[in-house]
Amino acid sequence: MELSLDQIENNWSVFEKLCGRLCDQNLDRMVESLGERLSISPASSRIDQYNAYPGGLVQHTLDVTSTARTVNDSHDLGLPVGSILKVCLFHDLGKVGDLENDYFVSQDSDWHRDKLGQMFKFNEKISKMSISHRSLFLLQSFNVSLTKAEWLAIQLSSGFHFEENRFYVGHEPTLALALQQAKSMTIHRFKLSNS
């Protein structure tokens, strides 16, 4: 699956509109600064994963946001809409890369593309950092403030299989659980629809 230029532009328009609802000038400055890179970033490197195409990251975060809002409403969680928007739209921000370099670059090996379905590879020019840590780093680089629950939701969004996240098992905020559930459901739906 790939997105057309119109779909990428439409997704970006929705993304910017949702960001605008947060009324945060630092967030607006970050989105403007990362704009084009963020709008065309893939969400994954391989086609057997999810949203491994230009514009895939924004598509993924919009889908996660929609699902999290449904989870919040259907389970009467009472989570603030602003917090849902912030963590869902930016939990994977680290997939953009650092302040200057992209995280994913086009795969230049025919063998990797044809045999492994690896459409992108990881950029060796950027420092090693987990996605959640890079997401938090980018947010703090633009002075975007987070509540404790928002910070933990982004930190824990990659799952508890990471050693650094196991400490929080059983003590995670509801916002983190809602984000994880929404992310899992979104990825599962994507894989079902593309199998």
N, CA, C and O atoms as a DFTB+ gen file, in Angstrom:
780 C
 N C O
     1  1       0.839      -1.180       0.000
     2  2       0.000       0.000       0.000
     3  2       0.888       1.250       0.000
     4  3       1.947       1.274       0.627
     5  1       0.454       2.241      -0.685
     6  2       1.132       3.542      -0.694
     7  2       0.064       4.619      -0.614
     8  3      -1.101       4.387      -0.939
     9  1       0.473       5.786      -0.183
    10  2      -0.439       6.918      -0.134
    11  2      -0.182       7.825      -1.327
    12  3       0.965       8.028      -1.726
    13  1      -1.245       8.367      -1.893
    14  2      -1.091       9.344      -2.958
    15  2      -0.658      10.672      -2.341
    16  3      -0.766      10.866      -1.130
    17  1      -0.179      11.564      -3.163
    18  2       0.208      12.889      -2.689
    19  2      -0.984      13.599      -2.045
    20  3      -0.830      14.287      -1.035
    21  1      -2.179      13.430      -2.634
    22  2      -3.388      14.030      -2.060
    23  2      -3.684      13.470      -0.668
    24  3      -4.071      14.215       0.232
    25  1      -3.501      12.153      -0.491
    26  2      -3.735      11.540       0.816
    27  2      -2.735      12.050       1.848
    28  3      -3.100      12.330       2.990
    29  1      -1.468      12.171       1.440
    30  2      -0.434      12.683       2.351
    31  2      -0.775      14.108       2.765
    32  3      -0.688      14.454       3.943
    33  1      -1.164      14.937       1.795
    34  2      -1.519      16.330       2.095
    35  2      -2.758      16.414       2.981
    36  3      -2.804      17.231       3.901
    37  1      -3.756      15.584       2.717
    38  2      -4.966      15.574       3.532
    39  2      -4.649      15.140       4.962
    40  3      -5.115      15.758       5.919
    41  1      -3.856      14.075       5.104
    42  2      -3.465      13.615       6.441
    43  2      -2.715      14.708       7.193
    44  3      -2.935      14.922       8.385
    45  1      -1.820      15.402       6.473
    46  2      -1.048      16.465       7.107
    47  2      -1.964      17.593       7.571
    48  3      -1.758      18.160       8.644
    49  1      -2.958      17.915       6.778
    50  2      -3.911      18.959       7.146
    51  2      -4.665      18.574       8.419
    52  3      -4.833      19.402       9.314
    53  1      -5.117      17.325       8.502
    54  2      -5.814      16.841       9.700
    55  2      -4.866      16.859      10.892
    56  3      -5.249      17.277      11.985
    57  1      -3.637      16.409      10.690
    58  2      -2.622      16.385      11.744
    59  2      -2.399      17.792      12.303
    60  3      -2.412      17.991      13.517
    61  1      -2.194      18.767      11.409
    62  2      -1.973      20.151      11.848
    63  2      -3.190      20.704      12.594
    64  3      -3.047      21.425      13.581
    65  1      -4.371      20.364      12.118
    66  2      -5.596      20.835      12.771
    67  2      -5.689      20.287      14.196
    68  3      -6.034      21.019      15.124
    69  1      -5.382      19.003      14.366
    70  2      -5.413      18.403      15.696
    71  2      -4.349      19.014      16.600
    72  3      -4.599      19.257      17.780
    73  1      -3.170      19.261      16.053
    74  2      -2.107      19.920      16.831
    75  2      -2.548      21.311      17.267
    76  3      -2.261      21.735      18.386
    77  1      -3.240      22.016      16.389
    78  2      -3.727      23.354      16.704
    79  2      -4.693      23.365      17.878
    80  3      -4.784      24.358      18.599
    81  1      -5.415      22.264      18.074
    82  2      -6.355      22.165      19.200
    83  2      -5.638      22.152      20.542
    84  3      -6.254      22.388      21.582
    85  1      -4.328      21.875      20.521
    86  2      -3.569      21.820      21.771
    87  2      -3.127      23.202      22.258
    88  3      -2.695      23.350      23.401
    89  1      -3.236      24.210      21.392
    90  2      -2.921      25.601      21.757
    91  2      -1.565      25.719      22.451
    92  3      -1.455      26.308      23.527
    93  1      -0.547      25.157      21.829
    94  2       0.800      25.160      22.399
    95  2       1.758      25.716      21.348
    96  3       2.045      25.055      20.350
    97  1       2.247      26.930      21.579
    98  2       3.133      27.575      20.598
    99  2       4.423      26.786      20.375
   100  3       4.941      26.754      19.259
   101  1       4.945      26.151      21.422
   102  2       6.170      25.356      21.264
   103  2       5.914      24.140      20.381
   104  3       6.747      23.766      19.555
   105  1       4.763      23.538      20.570
   106  2       4.381      22.399      19.738
   107  2       4.197      22.839      18.296
   108  3       4.633      22.156      17.369
   109  1       3.548      23.986      18.109
   110  2       3.363      24.528      16.760
   111  2       4.712      24.789      16.091
   112  3       4.885      24.506      14.905
   113  1       5.663      25.325      16.849
   114  2       7.003      25.612      16.320
   115  2       7.716      24.311      15.931
   116  3       8.412      24.254      14.917
   117  1       7.534      23.270      16.748
   118  2       8.146      21.979      16.445
   119  2       7.557      21.387      15.166
   120  3       8.288      20.921      14.292
   121  1       6.233      21.411      15.067
   122  2       5.564      20.861      13.877
   123  2       5.984      21.634      12.634
   124  3       6.212      21.039      11.580
   125  1       6.089      22.947      12.748
   126  2       6.532      23.757      11.611
   127  2       7.981      23.431      11.240
   128  3       8.313      23.337      10.059
   129  1       8.831      23.262      12.234
   130  2      10.245      22.980      11.991
   131  2      10.449      21.605      11.352
   132  3      11.251      21.462      10.429
   133  1       9.727      20.599      11.839
   134  2       9.885      19.227      11.335
   135  2       8.958      18.943      10.155
   136  3       9.058      17.895       9.516
   137  1       8.058      19.883       9.872
   138  2       7.002      19.774       8.876
   139  2       7.140      18.765       7.764
   140  3       6.535      17.695       7.823
   141  1       7.925      19.082       6.751
   142  2       7.999      18.207       5.585
   143  2       8.561      16.840       5.942
   144  3       8.069      15.820       5.461
   145  1       9.581      16.816       6.777
   146  2      10.173      15.531       7.178
   147  2       9.144      14.678       7.901
   148  3       9.043      13.476       7.655
   149  1       8.389      15.293       8.784
   150  2       7.360      14.578       9.536
   151  2       6.240      14.115       8.614
   152  3       5.748      12.995       8.752
   153  1       5.840      14.950       7.691
   154  2       4.701      14.619       6.820
   155  2       4.972      13.444       5.894
   156  3       4.034      12.756       5.494
   157  1       6.232      13.196       5.543
   158  2       6.537      12.106       4.602
   159  2       7.267      10.924       5.242
   160  3       7.613       9.964       4.552
   161  1       7.500      10.986       6.533
   162  2       8.203       9.898       7.212
   163  2       7.376       8.613       7.198
   164  3       6.167       8.651       7.424
   165  1       8.023       7.474       6.933
   166  2       7.320       6.193       7.089
   167  2       7.231       5.835       8.567
   168  3       7.952       6.400       9.390
   169  1       6.358       4.907       8.901
   170  2       6.243       4.455      10.289
   171  2       7.097       3.230      10.555
   172  3       7.407       2.937      11.710
   173  1       7.486       2.507       9.512
   174  2       8.289       1.285       9.640
   175  2       9.209       1.163       8.439
   176  3       9.086       1.901       7.462
   177  1      10.125       0.225       8.532
   178  2      11.085       0.045       7.445
   179  2      10.684      -1.051       6.460
   180  3      11.111      -1.029       5.305
   181  1       9.864      -2.014       6.904
   182  2       9.547      -3.169       6.062
   183  2       8.053      -3.290       5.789
   184  3       7.221      -2.939       6.626
   185  1       7.736      -3.790       4.607
   186  2       6.323      -3.872       4.210
   187  2       5.529      -4.889       5.020
   188  3       4.300      -4.821       5.037
   189  1       6.197      -5.840       5.698
   190  2       5.456      -6.777       6.538
   191  2       5.162      -6.182       7.910
   192  3       4.538      -6.832       8.749
   193  1       5.607      -4.955       8.139
   194  2       5.275      -4.250       9.368
   195  2       4.087      -3.336       9.059
   196  3       3.171      -3.774       8.362
   197  1       4.057      -2.132       9.524
   198  2       2.906      -1.260       9.281
   199  2       3.349       0.083       8.740
   200  3       4.357       0.641       9.173
   201  1       2.585       0.594       7.790
   202  2       2.755       1.937       7.239
   203  2       4.192       2.222       6.786
   204  3       4.741       3.285       7.077
   205  1       4.788       1.277       6.082
   206  2       6.165       1.415       5.587
   207  2       6.180       2.083       4.219
   208  3       6.601       1.498       3.221
   209  1       5.709       3.323       4.204
   210  2       5.652       4.097       2.964
   211  2       5.666       5.575       3.333
   212  3       5.350       5.930       4.468
   213  1       6.028       6.440       2.389
   214  2       6.026       7.881       2.680
   215  2       4.655       8.336       3.178
   216  3       3.623       8.022       2.585
   217  1       4.671       9.081       4.276
   218  2       3.425       9.537       4.889
   219  2       2.848       8.547       5.883
   220  3       1.821       8.817       6.505
   221  1       3.493       7.415       6.037
   222  2       2.981       6.358       6.910
   223  2       2.953       6.715       8.377
   224  3       2.068       6.267       9.106
   225  1       3.917       7.524       8.831
   226  2       3.953       7.882      10.249
   227  2       2.752       8.741      10.631
   228  3       2.106       8.481      11.646
   229  1       2.453       9.741       9.844
   230  2       1.294      10.591      10.151
   231  2       0.009       9.773      10.052
   232  3      -0.874       9.915      10.897
   233  1      -0.109       8.917       9.031
   234  2      -1.292       8.059       8.904
   235  2      -1.456       7.197      10.156
   236  3      -2.550       7.087      10.710
   237  1      -0.353       6.590      10.591
   238  2      -0.385       5.734      11.776
   239  2      -0.821       6.516      13.014
   240  3      -1.679       6.054      13.765
   241  1      -0.237       7.698      13.234
   242  2      -0.575       8.456      14.439
   243  2      -2.022       8.951      14.411
   244  3      -2.669       9.036      15.455
   245  1      -2.524       9.273      13.230
   246  2      -3.945       9.664      13.136
   247  2      -4.849       8.479      13.470
   248  3      -5.853       8.635      14.164
   249  1      -4.490       7.303      12.977
   250  2      -5.278       6.101      13.269
   251  2      -5.230       5.767      14.759
   252  3      -6.253       5.416      15.348
   253  1      -4.050       5.873      15.369
   254  2      -3.906       5.609      16.807
   255  2      -4.732       6.619      17.602
   256  3      -5.392       6.254      18.575
   257  1      -4.697       7.877      17.194
   258  2      -5.460       8.919      17.884
   259  2      -6.955       8.621      17.849
   260  3      -7.638       8.716      18.869
   261  1      -7.454       8.265      16.682
   262  2      -8.869       7.938      16.543
   263  2      -9.247       6.745      17.420
   264  3     -10.280       6.759      18.089
   265  1      -8.411       5.726      17.411
   266  2      -8.683       4.530      18.210
   267  2      -8.626       4.840      19.702
   268  3      -9.461       4.351      20.463
   269  1      -7.662       5.639      20.128
   270  2      -7.545       5.984      21.550
   271  2      -8.758       6.783      22.025
   272  3      -9.226       6.604      23.150
   273  1      -9.253       7.650      21.175
   274  2     -10.444       8.418      21.563
   275  2     -11.643       7.485      21.715
   276  3     -12.472       7.670      22.606
   277  1     -11.731       6.484      20.841
   278  2     -12.806       5.496      20.954
   279  2     -12.656       4.679      22.231
   280  3     -13.636       4.442      22.938
   281  1     -11.428       4.247      22.531
   282  2     -11.159       3.490      23.765
   283  2     -11.545       4.336      24.979
   284  3     -12.193       3.834      25.898
   285  1     -11.159       5.594      24.993
   286  2     -11.474       6.493      26.099
   287  2     -12.984       6.629      26.296
   288  3     -13.491       6.539      27.414
   289  1     -13.684       6.846      25.193
   290  2     -15.134       7.035      25.276
   291  2     -15.867       5.744      25.637
   292  3     -16.759       5.750      26.485
   293  1     -15.491       4.642      24.996
   294  2     -16.221       3.390      25.205
   295  2     -15.989       2.788      26.587
   296  3     -16.833       2.044      27.086
   297  1     -14.861       3.101      27.205
   298  2     -14.570       2.561      28.540
   299  2     -14.713       3.608      29.637
   300  3     -14.361       3.364      30.792
   301  1     -15.234       4.776      29.267
   302  2     -15.465       5.837      30.253
   303  2     -14.219       6.131      31.087
   304  3     -14.302       6.243      32.310
   305  1     -13.077       6.255      30.435
   306  2     -11.817       6.466      31.141
   307  2     -11.657       7.894      31.645
   308  3     -10.927       8.133      32.607
   309  1     -12.328       8.838      31.009
   310  2     -12.264      10.228      31.449
   311  2     -10.917      10.890      31.214
   312  3     -10.566      11.843      31.910
   313  1     -10.160      10.398      30.243
   314  2      -8.854      10.993      29.947
   315  2      -9.032      12.324      29.226
   316  3      -9.919      12.446      28.382
   317  1      -8.211      13.323      29.539
   318  2      -8.310      14.605      28.844
   319  2      -8.015      14.457      27.348
   320  3      -7.030      13.825      26.967
   321  1      -8.856      15.030      26.515
   322  2      -8.674      14.930      25.074
   323  2      -7.317      15.501      24.664
   324  3      -6.667      14.954      23.774
   325  1      -6.879      16.591      25.296
   326  2      -5.583      17.172      24.978
   327  2      -4.433      16.201      25.211
   328  3      -3.496      16.145      24.415
   329  1      -4.501      15.442      26.292
   330  2      -3.458      14.447      26.574
   331  2      -3.496      13.310      25.568
   332  3      -2.451      12.830      25.128
   333  1      -4.692      12.878      25.203
   334  2      -4.812      11.827      24.189
   335  2      -4.192      12.304      22.882
   336  3      -3.408      11.585      22.262
   337  1      -4.542      13.515      22.466
   338  2      -3.986      14.046      21.218
   339  2      -2.463      14.119      21.281
   340  3      -1.778      13.684      20.354
   341  1      -1.941      14.661      22.361
   342  2      -0.490      14.875      22.460
   343  2       0.273      13.558      22.406
   344  3       1.236      13.432      21.650
   345  1      -0.147      12.571      23.204
   346  2       0.632      11.321      23.240
   347  2       0.424      10.478      21.989
   348  3       1.352       9.808      21.535
   349  1      -0.769      10.501      21.432
   350  2      -1.022       9.689      20.232
   351  2      -0.348      10.287      18.999
   352  3       0.211       9.556      18.181
   353  1      -0.398      11.586      18.865
   354  2       0.205      12.222      17.698
   355  2       1.728      12.203      17.752
   356  3       2.378      12.257      16.708
   357  1       2.313      12.127      18.953
   358  2       3.767      12.276      19.065
   359  2       4.486      11.105      19.716
   360  3       5.686      11.208      19.975
   361  1       3.805       9.991      19.994
   362  2       4.479       8.862      20.639
   363  2       5.589       8.273      19.772
   364  3       6.567       7.747      20.305
   365  1       5.458       8.349      18.462
   366  2       6.468       7.813      17.537
   367  2       7.236       8.918      16.822
   368  3       7.834       8.669      15.776
   369  1       7.234      10.122      17.360
   370  2       7.914      11.255      16.738
   371  2       9.380      10.951      16.452
   372  3       9.945      11.468      15.488
   373  1       9.994      10.122      17.279
   374  2      11.401       9.769      17.094
   375  2      11.691       9.103      15.765
   376  3      12.848       9.035      15.348
   377  1      10.656       8.606      15.086
   378  2      10.854       7.991      13.772
   379  2      11.124       9.024      12.690
   380  3      11.455       8.665      11.560
   381  1      10.988      10.297      13.021
   382  2      11.366      11.362      12.096
   383  2      12.889      11.416      12.007
   384  3      13.451      11.660      10.939
   385  1      13.549      11.183      13.144
   386  2      15.006      11.258      13.219
   387  2      15.412      12.256      14.282
   388  3      14.684      12.479      15.249
   389  1      16.587      12.863      14.100
   390  2      17.007      13.884      15.053
   391  2      16.673      15.263      14.493
   392  3      15.840      15.374      13.594
   393  1      17.292      16.287      14.996
   394  2      16.954      17.638      14.561
   395  2      17.385      17.933      13.124
   396  3      16.842      18.840      12.493
   397  1      18.348      17.184      12.605
   398  2      18.840      17.432      11.243
   399  2      18.664      16.259      10.280
   400  3      18.483      16.471       9.081
   401  1      18.714      15.036      10.783
   402  2      18.766      13.851       9.913
   403  2      17.552      12.957      10.080
   404  3      17.010      12.825      11.177
   405  1      17.127      12.342       8.976
   406  2      16.006      11.410       8.994
   407  2      16.417      10.098       9.662
   408  3      17.573       9.685       9.576
   409  1      15.465       9.451      10.324
   410  2      15.683       8.145      10.941
   411  2      15.691       7.048       9.879
   412  3      16.551       6.168       9.893
   413  1      14.736       7.105       8.966
   414  2      14.649       6.160       7.860
   415  2      15.175       6.810       6.589
   416  3      14.857       7.963       6.299
   417  1      15.974       6.074       5.836
   418  2      16.411       6.516       4.510
   419  2      16.056       5.415       3.527
   420  3      15.930       4.253       3.913
   421  1      15.896       5.766       2.273
   422  2      15.514       4.779       1.258
   423  2      16.535       3.656       1.178
   424  3      17.745       3.883       1.211
   425  1      16.019       2.446       1.074
   426  2      16.877       1.275       0.926
   427  2      17.474       1.283      -0.470
   428  3      16.737       1.353      -1.453
   429  1      18.789       1.213      -0.576
   430  2      19.440       1.238      -1.885
   431  2      19.844      -0.147      -2.366
   432  3      20.441      -0.282      -3.434
   433  1      19.527      -1.169      -1.597
   434  2      19.862      -2.539      -1.973
   435  2      18.634      -3.231      -2.571
   436  3      17.622      -3.408      -1.892
   437  1      18.730      -3.619      -3.839
   438  2      17.627      -4.348      -4.479
   439  2      17.322      -5.637      -3.727
   440  3      16.159      -6.006      -3.562
   441  1      18.371      -6.322      -3.270
   442  2      18.189      -7.582      -2.557
   443  2      17.354      -7.369      -1.293
   444  3      16.421      -8.133      -1.044
   445  1      17.665      -6.358      -0.499
   446  2      16.917      -6.091       0.724
   447  2      15.459      -5.719       0.422
   448  3      14.548      -6.120       1.147
   449  1      15.248      -4.959      -0.644
   450  2      13.881      -4.596      -1.017
   451  2      13.118      -5.823      -1.513
   452  3      11.998      -6.081      -1.072
   453  1      13.723      -6.577      -2.432
   454  2      13.026      -7.694      -3.071
   455  2      12.869      -8.909      -2.163
   456  3      11.801      -9.520      -2.139
   457  1      13.894      -9.266      -1.429
   458  2      13.871     -10.486      -0.607
   459  2      13.299     -10.274       0.792
   460  3      12.632     -11.154       1.336
   461  1      13.560      -9.110       1.366
   462  2      13.133      -8.852       2.745
   463  2      11.982      -7.855       2.856
   464  3      11.409      -7.680       3.931
   465  1      11.646      -7.206       1.747
   466  2      10.598      -6.191       1.796
   467  2      11.005      -4.967       2.596
   468  3      10.156      -4.224       3.087
   469  1      12.316      -4.761       2.726
   470  2      12.827      -3.629       3.495
   471  2      12.936      -2.427       2.565
   472  3      13.889      -2.299       1.796
   473  1      11.943      -1.552       2.650
   474  2      11.886      -0.389       1.769
   475  2      12.759       0.757       2.262
   476  3      13.176       1.614       1.483
   477  1      13.028       0.763       3.564
   478  2      13.856       1.800       4.182
   479  2      14.887       1.132       5.075
   480  3      14.704      -0.001       5.519
   481  1      15.955       1.839       5.329
   482  2      16.951       1.367       6.284
   483  2      17.190       2.469       7.300
   484  3      16.793       3.617       7.099
   485  1      17.839       2.107       8.383
   486  2      18.098       3.065       9.442
   487  2      19.305       3.913       9.079
   488  3      20.315       3.405       8.591
   489  1      19.190       5.181       9.319
   490  2      20.232       6.139       8.990
   491  2      21.380       6.006       9.986
   492  3      21.195       6.201      11.188
   493  1      22.547       5.678       9.486
   494  2      23.710       5.509      10.359
   495  2      24.299       6.836      10.819
   496  3      25.210       6.848      11.647
   497  1      23.800       7.950      10.300
   498  2      24.319       9.269      10.681
   499  2      23.749       9.776      12.007
   500  3      24.262      10.740      12.576
   501  1      22.694       9.129      12.497
   502  2      22.108       9.616      13.745
   503  2      22.540       8.725      14.902
   504  3      22.825       7.541      14.723
   505  1      22.583       9.313      16.083
   506  2      23.026       8.573      17.266
   507  2      21.993       7.523      17.654
   508  3      20.797       7.667      17.400
   509  1      22.492       6.473      18.271
   510  2      21.635       5.374      18.700
   511  2      20.773       5.840      19.872
   512  3      21.275       6.382      20.856
   513  1      19.473       5.616      19.744
   514  2      18.516       6.035      20.761
   515  2      17.206       5.303      20.474
   516  3      16.847       5.124      19.310
   517  1      16.499       4.885      21.500
   518  2      15.205       4.228      21.262
   519  2      14.214       5.245      20.688
   520  3      14.394       6.454      20.834
   521  1      13.180       4.742      20.041
   522  2      12.161       5.623      19.452
   523  2      11.519       6.488      20.532
   524  3      11.374       7.696      20.348
   525  1      11.135       5.888      21.650
   526  2      10.476       6.676      22.691
   527  2      11.420       7.718      23.279
   528  3      11.004       8.844      23.553
   529  1      12.682       7.357      23.476
   530  2      13.639       8.344      23.993
   531  2      13.861       9.470      22.989
   532  3      13.947      10.637      23.373
   533  1      13.956       9.126      21.704
   534  2      14.139      10.165      20.687
   535  2      12.890      11.050      20.604
   536  3      13.005      12.261      20.412
   537  1      11.715      10.465      20.744
   538  2      10.475      11.249      20.744
   539  2      10.483      12.254      21.890
   540  3      10.183      13.432      21.694
   541  1      10.824      11.788      23.073
   542  2      10.880      12.676      24.232
   543  2      11.970      13.730      24.074
   544  3      11.788      14.879      24.476
   545  1      13.098      13.343      23.492
   546  2      14.182      14.297      23.249
   547  2      13.724      15.416      22.304
   548  3      13.967      16.595      22.563
   549  1      13.059      15.034      21.207
   550  2      12.584      16.048      20.263
   551  2      11.569      16.986      20.917
   552  3      11.620      18.200      20.717
   553  1      10.668      16.431      21.682
   554  2       9.672      17.263      22.362
   555  2      10.351      18.250      23.316
   556  3       9.993      19.428      23.345
   557  1      11.323      17.778      24.091
   558  2      11.996      18.687      25.019
   559  2      12.889      19.672      24.295
   560  3      13.139      20.763      24.808
   561  1      13.381      19.314      23.102
   562  2      14.206      20.235      22.316
   563  2      13.422      21.478      21.909
   564  3      14.002      22.539      21.678
   565  1      12.109      21.338      21.823
   566  2      11.244      22.467      21.463
   567  2      10.465      22.981      22.669
   568  3       9.503      23.734      22.519
   569  1      10.885      22.571      23.866
   570  2      10.253      23.007      25.111
   571  2       8.767      22.689      25.185
   572  3       7.989      23.458      25.750
   573  1       8.378      21.559      24.615
   574  2       6.991      21.103      24.718
   575  2       6.836      20.460      26.093
   576  3       7.521      19.486      26.407
   577  1       5.953      20.994      26.895
   578  2       5.782      20.457      28.244
   579  2       4.831      19.262      28.215
   580  3       3.876      19.208      27.439
   581  1       5.132      18.313      29.091
   582  2       4.333      17.095      29.227
   583  2       3.993      16.896      30.697
   584  3       4.805      17.190      31.575
   585  1       2.811      16.405      30.957
   586  2       2.491      15.977      32.317
   587  2       3.241      14.683      32.589
   588  3       3.784      14.074      31.667
   589  1       3.275      14.264      33.832
   590  2       3.935      12.993      34.163
   591  2       3.269      11.840      33.407
   592  3       3.957      10.968      32.876
   593  1       1.941      11.833      33.359
   594  2       1.219      10.759      32.665
   595  2       1.523      10.767      31.173
   596  3       1.662       9.704      30.568
   597  1       1.629      11.956      30.569
   598  2       1.957      12.050      29.137
   599  2       3.374      11.552      28.876
   600  3       3.608      10.813      27.920
   601  1       4.322      11.954      29.725
   602  2       5.711      11.521      29.566
   603  2       5.795       9.995      29.653
   604  3       6.433       9.353      28.819
   605  1       5.147       9.423      30.669
   606  2       5.179       7.969      30.835
   607  2       4.472       7.257      29.685
   608  3       4.926       6.201      29.245
   609  1       3.378       7.811      29.196
   610  2       2.668       7.179      28.075
   611  2       3.573       7.089      26.856
   612  3       3.608       6.056      26.188
   613  1       4.305       8.156      26.560
   614  2       5.226       8.131      25.417
   615  2       6.381       7.175      25.693
   616  3       6.754       6.388      24.823
   617  1       6.943       7.235      26.886
   618  2       8.051       6.343      27.230
   619  2       7.647       4.877      27.101
   620  3       8.420       4.063      26.597
   621  1       6.453       4.541      27.549
   622  2       6.008       3.145      27.586
   623  2       5.338       2.693      26.291
   624  3       4.942       1.533      26.180
   625  1       5.205       3.582      25.317
   626  2       4.442       3.266      24.105
   627  2       5.037       2.142      23.273
   628  3       4.320       1.502      22.505
   629  1       6.318       1.891      23.409
   630  2       6.947       0.805      22.636
   631  2       6.732      -0.559      23.271
   632  3       7.029      -1.580      22.650
   633  1       6.223      -0.596      24.491
   634  2       5.866      -1.854      25.128
   635  2       6.751      -2.229      26.301
   636  3       7.800      -1.631      26.539
   637  1       6.291      -3.243      27.027
   638  2       6.982      -3.673      28.239
   639  2       8.039      -4.734      27.976
   640  3       8.693      -5.198      28.909
   641  1       8.213      -5.124      26.717
   642  2       9.279      -6.071      26.409
   643  2      10.654      -5.403      26.456
   644  3      11.678      -6.086      26.474
   645  1      10.677      -4.068      26.475
   646  2      11.939      -3.349      26.637
   647  2      12.293      -3.312      28.121
   648  3      11.457      -2.982      28.962
   649  1      13.529      -3.650      28.424
   650  2      13.995      -3.695      29.816
   651  2      13.687      -2.401      30.562
   652  3      13.265      -2.430      31.718
   653  1      13.899      -1.268      29.899
   654  2      13.712       0.033      30.544
   655  2      12.266       0.288      30.959
   656  3      12.007       1.156      31.794
   657  1      11.312      -0.465      30.380
   658  2       9.893      -0.250      30.676
   659  2       9.320      -1.248      31.673
   660  3       8.222      -1.042      32.190
   661  1      10.042      -2.321      31.948
   662  2       9.506      -3.363      32.839
   663  2       9.263      -2.857      34.254
   664  3       8.371      -3.342      34.950
   665  1      10.045      -1.899      34.668
   666  2       9.920      -1.315      36.000
   667  2       8.503      -0.793      36.257
   668  3       8.030      -0.800      37.393
   669  1       7.833      -0.342      35.200
   670  2       6.533       0.327      35.342
   671  2       5.333      -0.626      35.329
   672  3       4.208      -0.193      35.579
   673  1       5.551      -1.905      35.042
   674  2       4.445      -2.857      34.925
   675  2       3.623      -2.862      36.216
   676  3       4.155      -3.038      37.313
   677  1       2.339      -2.668      36.057
   678  2       1.427      -2.637      37.189
   679  2       1.243      -1.255      37.794
   680  3       0.397      -1.062      38.668
   681  1       2.034      -0.292      37.330
   682  2       1.953       1.062      37.883
   683  2       1.830       2.121      36.784
   684  3       1.995       3.313      37.045
   685  1       1.544       1.687      35.570
   686  2       1.458       2.614      34.450
   687  2       0.165       3.434      34.537
   688  3      -0.870       2.930      34.973
   689  1       0.236       4.694      34.121
   690  2      -0.984       5.514      34.141
   691  2      -1.984       5.022      33.097
   692  3      -1.611       4.391      32.109
   693  1      -3.243       5.319      33.332
   694  2      -4.313       4.915      32.415
   695  2      -4.048       5.438      31.007
   696  3      -4.344       4.752      30.029
   697  1      -3.500       6.627      30.894
   698  2      -3.184       7.201      29.580
   699  2      -2.211       6.308      28.817
   700  3      -2.361       6.118      27.610
   701  1      -1.214       5.757      29.514
   702  2      -0.247       4.861      28.863
   703  2      -0.928       3.577      28.396
   704  3      -0.640       3.083      27.305
   705  1      -1.816       3.044      29.204
   706  2      -2.525       1.821      28.821
   707  2      -3.445       2.067      27.628
   708  3      -3.553       1.224      26.737
   709  1      -4.104       3.219      27.613
   710  2      -4.983       3.560      26.490
   711  2      -4.175       3.702      25.202
   712  3      -4.593       3.228      24.146
   713  1      -3.014       4.356      25.294
   714  2      -2.157       4.503      24.110
   715  2      -1.665       3.154      23.622
   716  3      -1.699       2.880      22.422
   717  1      -1.209       2.310      24.533
   718  2      -0.728       0.984      24.125
   719  2      -1.832       0.165      23.474
   720  3      -1.604      -0.497      22.462
   721  1      -3.026       0.208      24.050
   722  2      -4.155      -0.533      23.476
   723  2      -4.497       0.003      22.086
   724  3      -4.705      -0.770      21.151
   725  1      -4.552       1.314      21.959
   726  2      -4.886       1.927      20.668
   727  2      -3.822       1.605      19.626
   728  3      -4.149       1.308      18.477
   729  1      -2.571       1.660      20.011
   730  2      -1.474       1.359      19.085
   731  2      -1.537      -0.106      18.646
   732  3      -1.401      -0.403      17.459
   733  1      -1.741      -1.014      19.591
   734  2      -1.832      -2.444      19.257
   735  2      -3.009      -2.728      18.327
   736  3      -2.875      -3.468      17.352
   737  1      -4.151      -2.139      18.633
   738  2      -5.334      -2.363      17.800
   739  2      -5.129      -1.794      16.395
   740  3      -5.530      -2.417      15.412
   741  1      -4.516      -0.631      16.297
   742  2      -4.269       0.010      15.000
   743  2      -3.328      -0.829      14.149
   744  3      -3.583      -1.040      12.963
   745  1      -2.251      -1.307      14.743
   746  2      -1.290      -2.135      14.005
   747  2      -1.944      -3.444      13.580
   748  3      -1.743      -3.909      12.458
   749  1      -2.724      -4.035      14.472
   750  2      -3.411      -5.291      14.144
   751  2      -4.391      -5.099      12.987
   752  3      -4.428      -5.910      12.061
   753  1      -5.184      -4.024      13.042
   754  2      -6.127      -3.747      11.943
   755  2      -5.384      -3.528      10.632
   756  3      -5.816      -4.009       9.584
   757  1      -4.257      -2.797      10.687
   758  2      -3.480      -2.548       9.475
   759  2      -3.004      -3.865       8.867
   760  3      -3.113      -4.074       7.658
   761  1      -2.478      -4.747       9.707
   762  2      -1.960      -6.026       9.203
   763  2      -3.076      -6.902       8.636
   764  3      -2.884      -7.573       7.622
   765  1      -4.245      -6.899       9.290
   766  2      -5.383      -7.660       8.782
   767  2      -5.835      -7.152       7.423
   768  3      -6.132      -7.938       6.524
   769  1      -5.886      -5.853       7.283
   770  2      -6.380      -5.287       6.029
   771  2      -5.373      -5.416       4.889
   772  3      -5.740      -5.244       3.726
   773  1      -4.130      -5.712       5.195
   774  2      -3.095      -5.843       4.169
   775  2      -2.565      -7.257       4.030
   776  3      -1.497      -7.467       3.455
   777  1      -3.303      -8.230       4.550
   778  2      -2.841      -9.624       4.414
   779  2      -3.606     -10.366       3.339
   780  3      -3.344     -11.544       3.096
